[in-house]
Amino acid sequence: PDLSAYLKNGYAADVSGRYANPPGSTTETASTLTLGQIIYHSGKLSTRSSGLVAMYPTHGSLHLGPDDIESLGLGETDRVKISSATGSVEMPFRKDDSLPVGQCFFPEHFSNPTLQNLIPCTTDPVTGVPYFKAGSIKVTKA
């Protein structure tokens, strides 16, 4: 497909610089943390639904793929420690068969624990859009 319409005005000229790892990230980290939403349960009004709260409690759990769970030697009741250049947090985890190796997910609308603080918030120099939905982390057994 022709992508020239999307890449005009110099947006492709500095791709490697614009999409480089943010300051403070390290290449020794093993995983990428992505923050996102859980469909039908944003935490705003859905916490009043006992069914949704039973499936997804009002505190977050780190979603890990089965291969990462196995490589970390995690049991069902174990907790994980998530570390980055800006700090660390311990929390429970849950298995998510849709995640590939090295990819973690956390529901952004749950404020407990505050994983958002582990991802540096930088902005794209051209568009001014913040990069705060993903970052490099290290996951270990707590």
C-alpha positions in Angstrom: 0.0 0.0 0.0 1.0 3.6 -0.6 1.8 5.2 2.8 3.2 8.5 1.4 0.1 10.4 2.5 0.8 9.4 6.1 4.5 10.1 6.0 4.6 13.5 4.3 5.6 16.7 6.1 8.8 15.2 7.5 7.2 12.7 9.8 9.3 9.8 8.5 12.6 11.7 8.4 13.5 11.2 12.1 11.7 7.9 12.9 14.6 6.3 14.7 15.0 9.3 17.0 11.3 9.8 17.6 10.7 6.1 18.5 13.9 5.4 20.5 13.6 4.2 24.0 12.9 7.0 26.4 15.6 8.4 28.7 16.2 6.2 31.8 15.2 3.0 30.0 17.6 0.2 29.8 18.2 -2.6 27.4 18.6 -5.2 30.2 14.9 -5.0 31.0 13.1 -8.1 29.7 9.5 -6.9 29.2 7.3 -4.2 27.7 4.5 -2.9 29.9 1.4 -1.7 28.0 -1.3 0.2 29.8 -4.8 -0.1 28.4 -8.5 -0.5 29.1 -10.6 -3.6 29.8 -13.7 -3.5 27.7 -16.9 -2.9 29.6 -15.0 -2.1 32.9 -13.4 1.3 32.9 -13.6 1.6 36.7 -15.7 4.8 36.5 -19.3 3.4 36.9 -18.6 -0.3 36.4 -17.3 -0.7 39.9 -20.9 -0.7 41.0 -21.5 -4.0 39.2 -20.8 -6.9 41.5 -20.3 -9.2 38.5 -17.6 -7.0 36.9 -15.9 -6.5 40.2 -15.9 -10.3 40.8 -14.1 -10.8 37.4 -11.9 -7.7 37.7 -11.5 -6.4 41.3 -10.9 -2.7 41.8 -7.2 -3.3 42.2 -5.1 -4.3 39.2 -3.2 -7.4 38.4 -0.4 -7.6 36.0 -1.4 -9.7 32.9 1.4 -12.1 31.9 1.6 -14.6 29.1 1.9 -18.3 30.0 5.5 -18.5 28.7 6.6 -15.7 31.0 4.8 -17.2 34.0 6.6 -20.5 33.4 10.1 -18.9 32.9 9.6 -16.9 36.1 8.6 -20.0 38.0 5.3 -18.4 39.3 2.6 -20.3 41.1 -1.0 -19.2 41.3 -0.6 -17.3 44.6 2.8 -15.8 43.9 3.3 -12.1 43.4 5.5 -10.3 41.0 7.8 -7.3 41.3 7.8 -4.8 38.5 10.9 -2.5 38.3 11.9 0.3 36.0 14.4 3.2 36.2 11.8 5.2 38.2 10.8 2.7 40.9 9.3 -0.7 41.6 5.9 -2.1 42.7 4.8 -5.6 43.9 1.4 -6.9 42.9 -0.5 -10.1 42.0 -0.6 -11.4 38.4 -3.0 -13.1 36.2 -2.5 -15.4 33.2 -3.4 -14.0 29.8 -3.1 -16.5 27.0 -3.2 -13.7 24.4 0.1 -12.1 25.4 3.4 -13.0 23.7 6.7 -13.5 25.5 8.0 -10.2 26.9 4.7 -8.4 26.8 2.8 -7.4 29.9 -0.5 -5.6 30.3 -2.0 -3.6 33.1 -5.5 -1.9 33.2 -4.8 1.8 33.2 -8.0 2.7 35.0 -7.0 1.0 38.3 -5.0 3.3 40.4 -3.9 0.7 42.9 -1.0 0.0 42.4 0.2 3.0 40.5 2.1 1.4 37.6 1.7 4.6 35.6 4.5 6.1 37.7 7.0 3.4 36.4 6.7 4.6 32.8 8.5 7.8 32.0 6.2 10.4 30.3 8.0 12.0 27.4 6.4 13.7 24.4 6.9 13.4 20.7 9.0 16.4 19.6 7.0 16.9 16.4 3.4 16.3 17.5 3.6 16.9 21.2 1.7 13.7 21.9 2.8 12.0 25.1 4.3 8.5 25.2 2.8 7.1 28.3 1.0 4.0 27.3 4.0 1.7 27.2 7.5 1.3 28.7 10.3 -1.0 29.5 10.2 -2.9 32.8 11.8 -5.9 34.5 9.4 -8.5 36.0 10.7 -10.8 38.7 9.1 -13.1 41.3 8.5 -11.2 44.5 
